Amino acid sequence: MKDTFSVRDTLEVNGKSYAYASLTKLGQRFDLKRLPYSMKILLENLLRHEDGVDVTAKEIEAVATWNSKKEPDTEISFMPARVLLQDFTGVPCVVDLAAMRDAMKALGGDPTLINPLSPAELVIDHSVQVDVFGTADALERNVDIEFKRNQARYSFLRWGQKALADFKVVPPRTGIVHQVNLEHLARVVMGSEVDGQLWAYPDTVFGTDSHTTMINGLGVLGWGVGGIEAEAAMLGQPSSMLIPQVVGFKLSGRLPEGATATDLVLTVTQMLRKQGVVGKFVEFFGPGLQHLPLADRATIGNMAPEYGATCGIFPIDAESLKYLRLSGRSDEQVALVEAYAKAQGLWHDENSAHAEFTITLELDLADVKPSMAGPKRPQDRVLLTDVKQNYRDNLGSTTAKRNGAEARFANEGGGTAVGHDKSEAALGQHVSMNGQNFHVNDGSVVIAAITSCTNTSNPAVMLAAGLVAKKAAAKGLKTKPWVKTSLAPGSKVVTDYLEKTGLLTELDKLGFYLVGYGCTTCIGNSGPLPQEISKAISDGDLTVGAVISGNRNFEGRVHAEVKMNYLASPPLVVAYALAGSLDVNLSTDPLGQGADGKDVFLKDIWPTNQEISDLMAGAVTSDMFRKNYADVFKGDERWSSIDSPDGDLYAWDEASTYIKNPPYFDGMTMALTAVEDIHAARCLGLFGDSITTDHISPAGAIKKDSPAGRFLIERGVQPIDFNSYGSRRGNDDVMVRGTFANIRIKNLMLDGVEGGYTMHVPSGEQLAIYDAAMKYKAAKTPLVVLAGKEYGTGSSRDWAAKGTLLLGVKAVIAESFERIHRSNLVGMGVLPCTFKDGQNAQTLGLTGKETFDITGLNDGNSKEATVIAIATDGSRKQFSVNVMLLTPKEREFFRHGGILQYVLRQLAGKKAA
């Protein structure tokens, strides 16, 4: 710490003396009271890391004198205190570290220098799939399947846990990464030894999952990054960023009767998406905070990616301390958090000074109404009263509509709503399953899942779901037989309080048996539908639905056979499982008939806020947290019995289809070559707006007739053992074959074709994108991708960038990028560019069949480049694009071929300490 501004000070807490970078001292030179909470965290980070090279006094002064209205144009370096991984993104991170150790040895350096230089924790939560549901033994059977499927990956992670310093793994069957982070891993204030001195500083975090922002609810500044950027942080490299604008979000009042935290976050998401907060920080404040429990704050922080912000943060206050005590943090840690926050001006109460914001939005919590979001985007909020009409508006031309039917979906022989057509066309596809006969039609809810980090961390909505189930069962209601029901809590604490209240049994009665601890349905691990249901959907070409308590509902994400996906609170998930259809207005139509034959409405079984509050007061205790996290890194017998190799270098198994040494460092030398212009490139794909990382990155099931499926079959893997793309992220051969292979992606080079296909222009053939890319590679033809607005939105999938690189794509030209994906492309050495305002592929008349020259890059230093597109008839179009290498550090990464190559060259000449 250079300490140009003489801010180093000491803080006495718990009988210990902590060094810290005092914002109070800096406040004697600058007016820091006007700074938002999040900006103060950035400022402290710079003060503590000032070295005159990566962090200079000029950067510190730029943040201290932050102009809230100014467009971001000043680069700063940010160094998170720790890194958080989940297994889908974490496995390739560890694969890369293992590969870097091999490359380090080849370059003549010391492989043991490749270690996390700050705490790195990985939570295995993305691997469990809902193969078994609706039975009391679903959890055990799903976990058994999970371990059998993932032996190679888990063995590799156990090697990493032994070989890499400061790297810990939370084993399977523990919880969702963000909930485990909230309940246990987060420190809020770090107390760590740095160069022999005990320091106190804010807990900040980079996570390889975009919903890392959930921890913002606890006052911890953190956000999702690509795996590449996370690896760089683990290796001691600061992240370059522009000083952000900060949007203030003032909350007042309190939630009304019947409204949940889910309704609130969907309202907030819609408001902020409408405002436009991409690349900005969002900070919540106001008198409403006193009525907002920590779990509700975490729910709002969780969905920052959905409203587009880098983070959605709350300050540290009395509620924060209350939660830390509840979740079993030590008295010493709570005391450190309180003392540090108050000493640094990071404490929020009614006397706190009002900060300046770029813009301020306001919401009276009393105005929040029961809502859902869908059918394809999380920001598309729909009032519960309007879901039926929203479903119909989005249905389009289907079998039911062609026959004039507006069918409710009742069991054969009874119960259709008055006035509805009971013709065979209206009733849809007949199904006989498990001794029951019924019909499945457009709008049938075939998946109802209490899943994902957004809501399963929130006791209020989880207990509400249990109470809805209890009241429904008491009235004799049952879930419809075509609905696949599942309960996947975010931690074992949830199971404990559901068991304590007797509500786990009530959920069981409606088929919501515990299926696993993990993200499950929200990330596409919904598992197969029953064969009879799948056949009905296929035979009838039906547009069926899912209602899930998650945060993502993009096309093709939840399940390949389900086209309409709605986000909802856990109690509404239960309600839609009872109704069985989207073609129903739950505010006016009955859920079904009770045991007495009378209609039962949602209002009849919906718990009051007081009921939930009273139940929660005695149900959730700190002892639950302490018990469940006492040996959180140990795991069960399944985990401890996995064989794993020893040694500083990983023993790669050439036959493995899960773990493979990637080719990123093949032929790498210490010498740099200049960035070359791109000539005679072909377009691999021409895409429209809102292409998500789910469209780009390999995700979900692997089809046997896909390039990846054929690859696995050639190596003796049977389709039943394919597992998912996510589980095979450690093998680049599989993953590159699944890039741009989403079943719903539409390449505009083809006429209305869905799926991962393109035109190989020289031959005119329609091919799988991977097959076309390999033909181009054989001909040494570079590739480009053209796209519209919001390219790369969604989860921080590093394989969306890695796969793009390995297909041979040199540049992506889009109207706009999502922040994380653009950064990931840079990190992999792929050039991101944007069209000039008002221009896109359509306005420029581009078909994707042209050849493309991208010139004037000036070794990566140019802010603009010239593109010349030459059509098949020889005509030329010339236009300028913006080069989206935004900071000097990004330009340096790009010149090295990526972040990892940059880090390797920096470390290769060093000796082990």
BAKEMI-921146 format. One record per residue (C-alpha): chain; residue in one letter; x, y, z. Coordinates in steps of 0.1 Angstrom, whole numbers, plus 5000, padded with zeros to 4 digits. Each point is the difference from the previous one (the first is absolute). Layout:
BAKEMI-921146
A A X Y Z
...
//
This chain:
BAKEMI-921146
A M 5000 5000 5000
A K 5016 5032 4988
A D 4977 5023 5021
A T 5004 5032 4981
A F 4971 5016 5020
A S 5012 4988 5035
A V 4969 4980 5007
A R 5014 4970 5018
A D 4985 4997 5035
A T 4993 4973 5026
A L 4967 4987 5014
A E 4997 4982 5034
A V 4974 4973 5000
A N 4997 4968 5020
A G 5033 5007 5017
A K 5018 5001 4967
A S 5016 5028 4981
A Y 4990 5002 4963
A A 5017 5022 4974
A Y 4976 5015 4975
A A 4998 5027 4973
A S 4980 5027 5016
A L 4973 5017 4980
A T 4995 5024 5029
A K 5036 5012 4996
A L 4996 5004 4962
A G 4968 5019 5008
A Q 5021 5028 5014
A R 5011 5007 4964
A F 4969 4991 4981
A D 4963 5002 5006
A L 4993 4962 5002
A K 4965 5003 5017
A R 4985 5006 4966
A L 5014 4967 4987
A P 4976 4970 4997
A Y 5008 4970 5022
A S 5013 4980 4970
A M 5023 5028 4989
A K 5015 5000 5035
A I 5008 4963 4997
A L 5018 5006 4967
A L 5019 5029 5015
A E 5012 4980 5030
A N 5011 4972 4975
A L 5021 5025 4981
A L 5015 5015 5032
A R 5011 4966 5012
A H 5015 4989 4967
A E 5017 5032 4990
A D 5034 4991 4986
A G 5006 5027 4974
A V 4997 4976 4971
A D 4966 4981 5000
A V 4985 5025 5024
A T 5011 5036 5000
A A 4992 5031 5021
A K 4983 5014 4969
A E 4975 4971 5000
A I 4993 5005 5037
A E 4993 5037 4995
A A 4977 4992 4971
A V 4978 4979 5022
A A 5002 5023 5029
A T 4988 5029 4978
A W 4975 4978 4981
A N 4976 5019 4978
A S 4966 4982 5002
A K 4988 5013 4967
A K 5032 4994 4980
A E 5001 4972 4974
A P 5025 4974 5010
A D 5034 5007 4984
A T 5026 4995 5028
A E 5015 4966 5004
A I 5008 4986 5035
A S 5013 4966 5012
A F 4979 4980 5024
A M 5013 4970 5020
A P 4974 4978 5016
A A 5007 4985 5034
A R 4990 4966 4990
A V 4986 4979 4971
A L 4969 4978 5000
A L 4994 4972 4976
A Q 4973 4975 4992
A D 5008 4966 4984
A F 4988 5007 4964
A T 5022 5030 4997
A G 5025 4989 5027
A V 5011 4968 4984
A P 5013 5017 4969
A C 5016 5026 5022
A V 5019 4973 5018
A V 5007 4983 4967
A D 5016 5032 4987
A L 5021 5003 5032
A A 5012 4964 4995
A A 5008 5008 4964
A M 5018 5031 5010
A R 5022 4980 5023
A D 5009 4978 4970
A A 5006 5031 4979
A M 5020 5016 5027
A K 5023 4970 5001
A A 5004 5001 4962
A L 5009 5037 5002
A G 5027 4992 5026
A G 4981 5015 5029
A D 4989 4985 5034
A P 4966 4983 4997
A T 4993 5004 5037
A L 4997 5038 4994
A I 4967 4992 4984
A N 4978 5002 5031
A P 4971 5022 5013
A L 5017 5030 5017
A S 4967 5008 5018
A P 4974 4977 5014
A A 4982 4980 4973
A E 4970 4979 5010
A L 4980 4977 4976
A V 4965 4987 5008
A I 4988 4970 4981
A D 4964 5008 4993
A H 4994 4999 4963
A S 5004 4962 4993
A V 4969 4985 5017
A Q 4971 4994 4976
A V 4964 4992 5006
A D 5000 4965 4986
A V 4978 4987 5028
A F 4971 5020 5014
A G 4967 4995 5018
A T 5014 4973 5024
A A 5014 5000 5035
A D 5033 4986 4989
A A 5005 5025 4971
A L 5029 5018 5018
A E 5020 4969 5006
A R 4994 4986 4965
A N 5009 5033 4983
A V 5032 5003 5021
A D 5010 4965 4991
A I 4995 5008 4963
A E 5019 5032 5005
A F 5031 4983 5015
A K 5000 4973 4973
A R 4998 5026 4972
A N 5026 5023 5014
A Q 5027 4977 5015
A A 5027 5014 4976
A R 4991 5036 5008
A Y 4998 4995 5037
A S 5033 4981 5000
A F 5016 5029 4982
A L 4986 5025 5025
A R 5013 4979 5029
A W 5035 5002 4983
A G 4996 5038 4998
A Q 4990 5001 5037
A K 5033 4982 5009
A A 5024 5016 4975
A L 4989 5036 4999
A A 5006 5023 5030
A D 4972 5021 5014
A F 4974 4980 4980
A K 4970 4984 5017
A V 4971 4979 4987
A V 4965 4998 5015
A P 4990 4964 4990
A P 4967 4991 4983
A R 4967 4997 5019
A T 5007 5031 5021
A G 4983 5029 4983
A I 5000 5026 4972
A V 5032 5021 4997
A H 4983 5033 5006
A Q 4981 4989 5030
A V 5031 4983 5015
A N 5018 5032 4994
A L 4973 5020 5017
A E 4995 4977 5029
A H 5037 4991 5007
A L 5028 5009 4977
A A 4996 5038 4999
A R 5020 5019 5026
A V 4986 5035 4993
A V 5032 5014 5015
A M 5032 4980 4995
A G 5025 4997 5028
A S 5031 4986 4984
A E 5038 5001 5003
A V 5017 5018 4972
A D 5038 5001 4999
A G 5001 4991 5037
A Q 4975 5027 5010
A L 4964 4994 5011
A W 4977 5020 4977
A A 4963 5008 5000
A Y 4983 5007 4967
A P 4967 4995 4982
A D 4991 4966 4987
A T 4998 5003 4963
A V 4995 4971 4976
A F 5001 4989 4963
A G 4978 4970 4992
A T 4999 4979 4969
A D 4962 5001 5002
A S 4982 5032 4991
A H 4978 4997 5031
A T 5029 5005 5022
A T 4983 5034 5005
A M 4977 4983 5025
A I 5026 5008 5026
A N 4995 5037 4994
A G 4970 4996 5023
A L 5024 4996 5029
A G 5020 5031 4991
A V 5028 4980 4982
A L 5010 5015 4966
A G 5004 4973 4975
A W 4988 4990 4965
A G 5002 4972 4975
A V 5030 4998 4977
A G 5011 4975 4974
A G 5021 4971 5010
A I 5029 5015 4983
A E 4998 5032 5020
A A 4995 4981 5032
A E 5031 4980 4993
A A 5020 5032 4995
A A 4987 5013 5033
A M 5010 4968 5017
A L 5035 5005 4985
A G 5003 5034 5014
A Q 4990 5021 4970
A P 4978 5030 5006
A S 4970 5004 4978
A S 4998 5032 4979
A M 4967 5018 5001
A L 4986 5034 4993
A I 4989 5021 5030
A P 4963 4992 4998
A Q 4969 5021 5003
A V 4978 4991 5030
A V 4962 4999 4998
A G 4983 5007 5033
A F 4968 4980 5007
A K 4980 5015 5029
A L 4976 4976 5018
A S 4973 5012 5023
A G 4970 4984 5017
A R 4996 4962 5005
A L 4987 4971 4980
A P 4962 4996 5001
A E 4980 4970 5009
A G 5005 4972 4975
A A 5031 5014 4983
A T 5033 4981 5002
A A 5037 5008 4995
A T 4997 4983 4966
A D 4973 5025 4990
A L 5023 5028 5012
A V 5030 4988 4981
A L 4981 4996 4968
A T 4986 5035 5004
A V 5035 5014 5006
A T 5014 4980 4970
A Q 4974 5014 4977
A M 5005 5036 5012
A L 5038 4998 4997
A R 4999 4983 4966
A K 4978 5028 4988
A Q 5024 5026 5014
A G 5030 4984 4985
A V 5028 4992 5025
A V 5024 4978 4980
A G 5035 5006 5013
A K 4988 5020 5029
A F 4999 4993 5038
A V 4966 5001 5016
A E 4998 5010 5037
A F 4969 4996 5022
A F 4992 5024 5028
A G 4971 5018 5017
A P 4976 4995 5029
A G 4987 4968 4985
A L 5032 4982 5009
A Q 4989 4997 5036
A H 4970 4978 4989
A L 5021 4979 4976
A P 5015 4968 5015
A L 5035 4990 4989
A A 4986 4970 4980
A D 4978 5025 4980
A R 5030 5021 4993
A A 5020 4970 4989
A T 4971 4991 4976
A I 5003 5035 4985
A G 5038 4998 4997
A N 4998 4966 4984
A M 4982 5012 4969
A A 5024 5029 4992
A P 5009 4982 4967
A E 4963 4999 4991
A Y 4996 5037 5004
A G 5034 5004 4983
A A 5020 5017 5027
A T 5035 4990 5011
A C 4988 4998 5035
A G 4969 5008 5022
A I 5014 5008 5034
A F 4987 5008 5034
A P 5020 5017 5028
A I 5011 4984 5033
A D 4975 5008 5028
A A 4984 4984 5030
A E 4981 4975 4979
A S 5033 4988 4986
A L 5013 4993 5035
A K 4968 4983 5009
A Y 5003 4976 4971
A L 5037 4993 5007
A R 4991 4990 5035
A L 4970 4979 4988
A S 5022 4982 4974
A G 5025 4989 5027
A R 5028 5024 4994
A S 5022 5005 5031
A D 4996 5029 5024
A E 5035 5010 4991
A Q 4992 5003 4963
A V 4968 5019 5007
A A 5019 5024 5022
A L 5027 5005 4973
A V 4973 5008 4974
A E 4982 5025 5021
A A 5032 5018 5012
A Y 5015 5001 4966
A A 4969 5012 4982
A K 4995 5028 5025
A A 5036 5011 4999
A Q 5000 5002 4962
A G 4967 5018 4996
A L 4985 4968 4984
A W 4972 4997 5027
A H 4965 5008 4990
A D 4973 5013 5024
A E 4974 5028 5002
A N 5028 5025 5006
A S 5020 4990 4969
A A 5009 5028 4976
A H 4983 4999 4966
A A 5023 4990 4972
A E 5000 5013 4965
A F 4988 4978 4972
A T 5001 5001 4962
A I 4963 4996 5000
A T 4975 4990 5026
A L 4969 4977 4997
A E 4974 4996 5027
A L 4977 4972 5010
A D 4974 4999 5027
A L 5000 4964 5012
A A 4963 5003 5006
A D 4994 5002 4962
A V 5015 4965 4994
A K 4974 4975 4986
A P 5002 4963 4995
A S 5018 4994 4968
A M 5018 4975 4978
A A 5024 5005 4971
A G 5000 4983 4966
A P 4996 4982 4978
A K 5036 5005 4988
A R 5017 5028 5018
A P 5004 5008 5038
A Q 4994 5037 4995
A D 4966 4994 4984
A R 4979 5003 5031
A V 4963 4991 4999
A L 4975 5007 5027
A L 4985 4967 5013
A T 4966 5012 4988
A D 5013 5003 4965
A V 5020 4967 4996
A K 4972 4982 4982
A Q 4997 5027 4974
A N 5038 5003 4997
A Y 5001 4962 4993
A R 4974 5003 4974
A D 5016 5031 4984
A N 5033 4980 4997
A L 4984 4967 4989
A G 4998 5008 4963
A S 4984 4976 4976
A T 4996 4966 5017
A T 4978 4970 4996
A A 4977 5012 5028
A K 4996 5035 4985
A R 4994 4986 4965
A N 4971 4980 5014
A G 4986 5030 5019
A A 5006 4983 5033
A E 5008 5018 5032
A A 5004 4968 5020
A R 5006 4996 5037
A F 5020 4969 5006
A A 4980 4977 5023
A N 5002 4962 5005
A E 4981 4981 4974
A G 4963 4997 5010
A G 4997 5030 5022
A G 5006 5035 5011
A T 5004 5023 4970
A A 4991 5035 5007
A V 4965 5012 4992
A G 4997 5013 4964
A H 5031 4983 4988
A D 5001 4977 4969
A K 5002 4964 5010
A S 5007 4987 4965
A E 5029 4976 4994
A A 5019 5029 4983
A A 4995 5021 5031
A L 5011 4972 5024
A G 5031 4994 4979
A Q 5023 4969 5002
A H 4987 4971 5020
A V 5025 4986 5025
A S 4998 4968 5021
A M 5026 5000 5028
A N 5004 4985 5034
A G 4965 4987 4999
A Q 4985 5034 4991
A N 4984 5013 4968
A F 5002 5037 4991
A H 5006 5024 4972
A V 5030 5023 4994
A N 4996 5030 4978
A D 5014 5034 4992
A G 5006 5019 5032
A S 5003 4969 5022
A V 5026 5006 5028
A V 5022 4970 4997
A I 5027 5012 5024
A A 4995 5017 5034
A A 5033 5004 5017
A I 5010 5017 5033
A T 5036 5006 4989
A S 5029 5024 4998
A C 5018 5025 5022
A T 4976 5029 4995
A N 4973 4987 5023
A T 5011 4968 5018
A S 5022 5022 5022
A N 4970 5019 5013
A P 4982 4984 5029
A A 4969 5021 4996
A V 4992 4987 4965
A M 5011 4965 5007
A L 4977 4998 5031
A A 4973 5016 4980
A A 5003 4972 4974
A G 4997 4975 5028
A L 4969 5017 5014
A V 4983 5000 4966
A A 5008 4963 4997
A K 4986 4993 5035
A K 4968 5019 4994
A A 4995 4985 4966
A A 5005 4965 5013
A A 4976 5006 5028
A K 4973 5009 4975
A G 5007 4969 4980
A L 5017 5016 4970
A K 5027 4982 4981
A T 5025 5010 4974
A K 4991 4991 4964
A P 5015 4967 4988
A W 5018 5015 4970
A V 5020 5024 5022
A K 5036 4991 5009
A T 5004 5014 5035
A S 5033 5006 5018
A L 5015 5016 5031
A A 5037 5010 4998
A P 5009 5021 5030
A G 5031 5023 5000
A S 5014 4985 5032
A K 4993 4973 5027
A V 4989 5028 5023
A V 4968 5003 4979
A T 4993 4963 5005
A D 5005 5004 5037
A Y 4974 5028 5004
A L 4975 4983 4977
A E 5004 4968 5020
A K 4997 5019 5033
A T 4967 5016 4989
A G 4986 4968 4985
A L 4998 5017 4966
A L 5024 4976 4983
A T 4974 4973 5005
A E 4973 5022 4986
A L 5020 5007 4969
A D 5006 4963 4996
A K 4962 4995 5000
A L 4999 5021 4968
A G 5029 4983 4983
A F 5026 5026 5009
A Y 5025 4975 5014
A L 5036 5011 5006
A V 5019 4992 4968
A G 5034 5015 5007
A Y 5020 5030 5013
A G 5009 5020 4969
A C 4988 5022 4972
A T 4982 4972 4982
A T 4971 5013 4978
A C 5011 5036 4998
A I 5032 4990 4981
A G 4984 4974 4979
A N 5006 4970 5022
A S 4963 4993 5001
A G 5006 4965 4988
A P 4978 4981 4976
A L 4962 5003 5000
A P 4981 4967 5003
A Q 5000 4982 4966
A E 4963 5002 4998
A I 5000 5038 5004
A S 5029 5004 4975
A K 4980 4980 4975
A A 4969 5020 5005
A I 5019 5033 4995
A S 5017 4987 4968
A D 4969 4984 4985
A G 4979 5030 5006
A D 5027 5026 4993
A L 4990 5015 5033
A T 5011 5033 5015
A V 5003 4990 5037
A G 5013 5019 5030
A A 5022 5000 5030
A V 4996 5021 5032
A I 5032 5003 5020
A S 5012 5020 5029
A G 5033 5008 4982
A N 5015 5030 4984
A R 5004 4989 4964
A N 4974 4989 4975
A F 5018 5005 4966
A E 4989 4979 4970
A G 5013 4965 5002
A R 5014 5004 5035
A V 4975 4983 5023
A H 4992 4970 4977
A A 5003 4994 4963
A E 4963 4990 4997
A V 4987 5029 5020
A K 4995 5033 4981
A M 4983 5022 5026
A N 5018 5005 5033
A Y 4988 5023 5028
A L 5019 5011 5031
A A 4979 5001 5031
A S 5002 4999 5038
A P 5002 4965 5016
A P 4964 5002 5013
A L 4988 5008 4964
A V 5020 4971 4987
A V 4979 4978 5023
A A 4968 5017 4989
A Y 5008 4994 4963
A A 5008 4964 5007
A L 4964 4997 5014
A A 4985 5019 4971
A G 5020 4981 4974
A S 4997 5027 4973
A L 5010 5035 4990
A D 4966 5006 4985
A V 4985 5009 5033
A N 4996 5032 5020
A L 5010 4991 5035
A S 4984 5031 5014
A T 4965 4990 4988
A D 5001 4964 4989
A P 5000 4970 5023
A L 5031 4979 5005
A G 4978 4969 5000
A Q 4974 4983 5021
A G 5005 4990 5036
A A 4991 4968 5016
A D 4965 5014 5007
A G 4995 5007 4963
A K 5002 5038 5004
A D 5022 5023 4980
A V 5032 5010 5018
A F 5016 5034 4991
A L 5035 5013 5005
A K 4987 5024 5026
A D 4987 4971 5020
A I 5035 4985 5006
A W 5023 5030 4998
A P 5016 5007 5034
A T 5000 5035 5016
A N 5032 5019 5006
A Q 4994 4996 5037
A E 4998 4962 4997
A I 5033 4999 4982
A S 5017 5024 5024
A D 4988 4981 5030
A L 5011 4967 4986
A M 5034 5013 4990
A A 5007 5015 5034
A G 5002 4966 5017
A A 5011 4979 4970
A V 5033 5015 4989
A T 5028 4999 5026
A S 5037 5006 5000
A D 5006 4964 5013
A M 4988 4988 4966
A F 5027 5020 4982
A R 5027 4989 5024
A K 4991 4964 4997
A N 4998 4999 4962
A Y 5032 5019 4994
A A 5022 4985 5028
A D 5018 4977 4975
A V 4989 5016 4967
A F 5032 4991 4981
A K 5001 4964 5012
A G 4972 4984 4981
A D 4983 4966 5004
A E 5014 4965 4995
A R 4994 5002 4963
A W 5022 5030 4997
A S 5028 4988 5022
A S 5002 4966 4983
A I 5007 5015 4965
A D 5035 4991 4988
A S 5021 5029 4987
A P 5036 5004 4988
A D 5027 5017 5020
A G 5028 5023 4988
A D 5006 5036 4990
A L 4992 4993 4964
A Y 4968 4983 4990
A A 5002 4965 4984
A W 4978 5005 4970
A D 4981 4970 4988
A E 5000 5001 4962
A A 4969 4977 4999
A S 4979 5023 5022
A T 4970 5017 4984
A Y 4996 5022 5030
A I 5034 5015 5008
A K 5025 5010 4973
A N 5031 5022 4997
A P 4987 5029 4979
A P 5019 5014 4970
A Y 5002 5036 5010
A F 5037 4999 5007
A D 5011 4977 4972
A G 5032 5014 4984
A M 5000 5030 5023
A T 5033 5019 5004
A M 5012 5029 5020
A A 5001 5022 4969
A L 4971 5022 4990
A T 4989 5007 4964
A A 4981 5030 4988
A V 4962 4999 4997
A E 4992 4994 4964
A D 4971 5013 4980
A I 4974 4974 4989
A H 4997 4992 4963
A A 4976 4979 4979
A A 4980 4988 5030
A R 4967 4982 4996
A C 4969 5004 5021
A L 4993 4970 5022
A G 4967 5014 5012
A L 4978 5030 4995
A F 4977 5005 5031
A G 4973 5024 5011
A D 4995 5017 5034
A S 5002 4984 5035
A I 5022 4971 4991
A T 5008 4987 5035
A T 5030 4980 5013
A D 4974 4971 5002
A H 4998 5003 4962
A I 5037 5001 4995
A S 5015 4978 5028
A P 4995 4962 5000
A A 4972 4994 5026
A G 4974 4973 5008
A A 4997 4966 4985
A I 5023 4986 4973
A K 4981 4986 4970
A K 5014 4968 4986
A D 4999 5013 4964
A S 5018 5032 5008
A P 5037 5005 4994
A A 5007 4996 5037
A G 4978 4969 5002
A R 5017 4984 4970
A F 5034 5008 5016
A L 4990 4982 5032
A I 4985 4970 4983
A E 5033 4996 4980
A R 5018 4998 5033
A G 4977 4973 5014
A V 4977 5022 5020
A Q 4963 4989 4998
A P 4973 5027 4998
A I 4987 4990 5034
A D 5034 5010 5014
A F 5004 5033 4981
A N 4992 5021 5031
A S 4996 5038 4992
A Y 5022 5025 4983
A G 5004 5017 5033
A S 5015 4969 5016
A R 5025 4997 4971
A R 5014 5035 5001
A G 5034 4986 5008
A N 5003 4985 4965
A D 5004 5025 4972
A D 4994 4973 4973
A V 4965 4996 5013
A M 4993 5036 5007
A V 5012 5015 4967
A R 4976 4976 4982
A G 4971 5014 5021
A T 5008 5037 4995
A F 4971 5019 4982
A A 4981 4967 5001
A N 4969 5011 5020
A I 4968 4986 4986
A R 4983 5034 4999
A I 5028 5021 4985
A K 4992 5015 4966
A N 5028 5007 4975
A L 4986 5026 4976
A M 5023 4986 4973
A L 4974 4973 4997
A D 4963 5003 4992
A G 4981 4994 5033
A V 5022 4971 5011
A E 5003 4996 5038
A G 5030 4983 5017
A G 5037 5001 4996
A Y 5004 5002 4963
A T 5016 5022 4975
A M 5007 5003 4963
A H 5035 4990 4989
A V 5001 5028 4974
A P 5026 4986 4975
A S 4980 4968 4996
A G 4965 5013 5007
A E 4995 4971 5024
A Q 4979 5003 5032
A L 5022 4984 5027
A A 5002 4999 5038
A I 5019 5031 5011
A Y 5029 4978 5013
A D 5003 4981 4968
A A 5000 5031 4979
A A 5026 5016 5023
A M 5023 4970 4996
A K 4997 5003 4962
A Y 5010 5036 5002
A K 5028 4991 5024
A A 5014 4975 4975
A A 5000 5027 4974
A K 5017 5024 5024
A T 4970 5024 4998
A P 4995 5023 5029
A L 4965 5005 5013
A V 4978 5028 5013
A V 4966 5001 5017
A L 4974 5028 4994
A A 4973 5007 5025
A G 4974 5025 5012
A K 4994 5016 5034
A E 5008 4986 5035
A Y 5023 4973 4986
A G 5011 4976 5027
A T 4974 5008 5027
A G 4994 4974 5027
A S 5023 4979 5022
A S 5037 5007 5001
A R 5008 4969 4979
A D 5037 5000 4991
A W 4994 4973 4974
A A 4980 5024 4980
A A 5033 5018 4994
A K 5023 4969 5000
A G 4978 4981 4975
A T 4999 5031 4978
A L 5038 5001 4999
A L 5005 4963 4994
A L 4976 5001 4971
A G 5024 5025 4983
A V 4980 5032 5006
A K 5024 5030 5000
A A 4974 5028 5005
A V 4964 5005 5011
A I 4982 5031 4986
A A 4968 5008 5019
A E 4978 5030 5006
A S 5007 4996 5038
A F 5015 4975 5024
A E 4992 4988 5035
A R 5028 5011 5023
A I 5013 4966 5011
A H 4999 4984 4966
A R 5019 5028 4984
A S 5026 4997 5027
A N 5002 4963 4995
A L 5006 5004 4963
A V 5029 5023 5007
A G 5013 4976 5025
A M 5001 4973 4974
A G 5016 5022 4973
A V 4968 5004 4979
A L 4995 5036 4988
A P 4966 5015 5010
A C 4988 5029 4978
A T 4967 5019 4998
A F 4982 5016 4970
A K 4998 5037 5000
A D 4967 5014 5014
A G 4971 4995 4976
A Q 5018 4973 4981
A N 4998 4962 5001
A A 5002 4971 4976
A Q 4966 5007 4986
A T 5004 5037 4994
A L 5033 4993 4983
A G 4984 4973 4979
A L 5023 4972 5012
A T 4989 4965 4993
A G 5029 4981 5017
A K 5011 4986 4966
A E 5026 5027 4995
A T 5037 4999 5008
A F 5012 5024 5026
A D 5032 5020 5005
A I 5004 5018 5034
A T 5029 5024 4997
A G 5016 5029 5019
A L 5003 4982 5034
A N 5034 5016 5006
A D 5012 4972 5022
A G 4968 5002 5021
A N 5004 5037 5007
A S 4974 5013 4976
A K 4966 5010 5013
A E 4985 4995 4965
A A 5005 4975 4972
A T 4990 4999 4964
A V 4980 4971 4987
A I 4998 4992 4963
A A 4973 4974 4991
A I 5003 4986 4965
A A 4968 4983 4987
A T 4999 4969 4978
A D 4994 5023 4970
A G 5031 5020 5008
A S 4983 5031 5013
A R 5016 5016 5031
A K 4986 5016 5031
A Q 5023 5020 5023
A F 4991 5011 5035
A S 5016 5008 5033
A V 4996 4982 5033
A N 5010 5007 5035
A V 5027 4979 5015
A M 4989 4989 5034
A L 5033 4997 5017
A L 4991 5025 5026
A T 5031 5003 5022
A P 5038 4999 4997
A K 5000 4967 5020
A E 4974 4985 4976
A R 5021 5010 4970
A E 5030 4983 5017
A F 4981 4968 5007
A F 4989 5000 4963
A R 5035 5004 4987
A H 5011 4970 5021
A G 4972 4979 4986
A G 4980 5001 5032
A I 5002 5005 5038
A L 5015 4965 5007
A Q 5028 5005 4976
A Y 5007 5034 5014
A V 5002 4985 5036
A L 5022 4971 4989
A R 5025 5023 4984
A Q 5001 5022 5031
A L 5006 4970 5023
A A 5022 4979 4977
A G 5033 5017 5010
A K 4993 5000 5037
A K 5013 4976 5026
A A 4978 4983 5026
A A 5000 5018 5033
//
